[in-house]
Amino acid sequence: MTDTRIDPKIAAAVLGDGWLDADQCAVVLGMFTPKGEPNRRGFLERVQCQPDFPPPMQVGQHRAWRKAEVEQWARNQRRSA
């Protein structure tokens, strides 16, 4: 039997605008581990640190990025590739 449950982070990243955590940014950018989980480390080490990537909003120890800005950055990257 196939597991049809949807991970809440993936659902939140795909639906609507708003704020994304690092895992959700990885999902929006199509970054997954071989196990199919969001590649948080890959996002933080290879994408988030790029100078043209949108800055996060810092709330305490948590960082969040606007989904619309992350999607725009991804479109710009595809155009320049």
C-alpha positions as CSV (number, residue, x, y, z in Angstrom):
1,M,0.0,0.0,0.0
2,T,1.3,3.5,-0.9
3,D,1.7,6.2,1.7
4,T,-0.4,9.1,0.5
5,R,0.2,11.5,3.4
6,I,1.6,14.8,2.4
7,D,4.4,16.3,4.5
8,P,3.0,19.6,6.0
9,K,6.2,21.5,5.2
10,I,5.9,20.5,1.5
11,A,2.2,21.4,1.4
12,A,2.9,24.8,3.0
13,A,5.7,25.5,0.6
14,V,3.6,24.7,-2.4
15,L,0.4,26.4,-1.4
16,G,-0.1,30.2,-1.0
17,D,2.3,33.0,-0.3
18,G,3.9,33.8,2.9
19,W,7.1,32.9,4.8
20,L,9.3,29.9,4.3
21,D,11.8,28.2,6.7
22,A,14.9,26.6,5.3
23,D,13.3,23.2,4.7
24,Q,10.4,24.9,2.8
25,C,12.9,26.9,0.7
26,A,14.7,23.7,-0.2
27,V,11.3,22.2,-1.3
28,V,10.4,25.3,-3.5
29,L,13.9,25.1,-5.1
30,G,13.6,21.3,-5.7
31,M,16.4,20.4,-3.3
32,F,15.9,16.9,-1.8
33,T,18.1,14.3,-0.2
34,P,18.4,10.9,-1.7
35,K,15.7,9.8,0.9
36,G,13.3,12.4,-0.6
37,E,13.5,14.8,2.4
38,P,14.0,18.5,2.0
39,N,17.8,19.2,1.7
40,R,18.0,21.9,4.4
41,R,21.8,21.7,4.6
42,G,22.3,22.0,0.9
43,F,20.0,25.0,0.8
44,L,21.9,26.7,3.7
45,E,25.4,25.9,2.4
46,R,24.9,26.5,-1.3
47,V,22.0,28.8,-1.9
48,Q,21.1,30.9,1.1
49,C,24.7,32.2,1.3
50,Q,24.8,33.5,-2.3
51,P,24.9,37.3,-2.3
52,D,21.9,37.7,-4.6
53,F,19.6,35.4,-2.6
54,P,16.9,37.4,-0.7
55,P,17.8,38.1,2.9
56,P,15.8,36.4,5.6
57,M,13.7,38.0,8.3
58,Q,15.3,37.0,11.6
59,V,12.9,36.4,14.5
60,G,14.9,35.2,17.5
61,Q,16.8,32.2,16.4
62,H,14.5,31.5,13.4
63,R,15.0,32.8,9.9
64,A,12.2,33.0,7.3
65,W,12.2,34.0,3.6
66,R,9.3,35.4,1.6
67,K,8.1,32.8,-0.7
68,A,7.5,35.3,-3.6
69,E,11.1,36.5,-3.3
70,V,12.5,33.0,-3.3
71,E,10.4,32.1,-6.4
72,Q,11.6,35.3,-8.2
73,W,15.2,34.5,-7.4
74,A,14.7,31.0,-8.8
75,R,13.2,32.4,-12.0
76,N,16.1,34.8,-12.4
77,Q,18.6,32.0,-11.9
78,R,16.9,30.0,-14.7
79,R,17.0,33.0,-17.1
80,S,20.7,33.6,-16.5
81,A,21.7,30.0,-16.9
